[in-house]
């Protein structure tokens, strides 16, 4: 089962805490500037056209509910689909991809690579899936999993785009070496508006950055990576990656992260949203504005707004100034009795079924099952607690393992199934 942090009690209110004041990216960009369509940053190219979802009509309103889409799953951790594809693809942590088609969970897996996947640790398994932006033409898709021995594997598979089973031949794109700990693997794959593949990798596990990857520019761990899978062998390096010409891992896009288990890219604004799981103090939502990179989010020097581990073993009074690191857009204090313990990054809603939520970012917490939302405006987030309306019976307590969107931009979440069968729900307005 996925467990991205230690669980504590159920929370009754929204997370608390504030981000570090005055922090800015190393490239000098202003973190308080709105990088979305209404701000000063360049606007990304329009996303591929996704048709309106055929299973709903636009329903104004702000009261939300969960609609069961699939159950009897084995540890589902993520859902996704190619743009405009009516199927829903579900990742089961042991190593399978399942399909919901025409409202029915198909018996045969789309892909079964359980024999290649190590899933004995809570945070190991088949964790990420991304379809190539031109999947409908080339049938290419990519997966992220932990392999025997614990290293992280990024691999390519192929399929007839209309088929309900994929080919099992694998082409290895990247192997990320890591130490013996089984936690802090990251696990997300996303294609950006630039067509590049983005990858999240945790700090290598243990506690307090045991393996010293958080502030190690040369490691592929503790980062969001960005590669070009359409050039090079097996991949190319985008020329505007911050260390493309040297000084750090050439694949690195942003760094200083602990365990960015789930991140997403809003294809309308181009902004990248990261849920970075904390250690014992704060859970973070970090935002990388469109057309910026190289941000250092501070782990393990900073966790949320607090100095956790001054460099070189110096006392806390000598902690580097927070302005040296990028502040989180939102941080909540997991030490409070009314808060969670493992943030699950989500998505900005861009579907058509819930028009009053277009542009709203949703995220949650694995331990409590709570769900929150905010509209990103460039500065600290003003968060709304959605839990009581979405999950009034606390069914997601200790089981919220991921968010995802289908081929129409509609929003889903996965229930890991620690207390029953694994399930997938769609979030809808009442």
Buried (B, 14 or more C-beta within 10 A) or exposed (E): BBBBBEBBBBBEEBBBBBBBEEBBBBEEBBBEBBBBBEBEBEBBEEBBEBEBBEBBEBEEEEEBBBEEBBBEBBBBBBBBBBBBBBBBBBBBBBBBBBBBBEEEBBEEBBBBBBEBBBBEBEBBBBBBBBBBBBBBEBBBBBBBBBBEEBBBBBBBBBBEBEEEBBEEEBEEBBBBEBBEBBBBBBBBBBBBBBBBBBBBBBBBBEEBBBBBBBBBBEBBBBBBBBBBBBEEEEBBBBEEBBBBEEEBBBBBBBBBBBBBBBBBBBBBBBBBBBBBBBBEBBBBBBBBBBBBBBBBBBBBBBBBBBBBBBEEEEEEEEBBEBEBBBBBBBBBBBEBEBBBBBBBBBBBBBBBBBEBBBBBBBBBBBBBBBBBBBBBBBBBBEBBBBBEBBBEEBBBBBBBBBBBBBBBBBBBBBBBBBEEEBBBBBBBBE
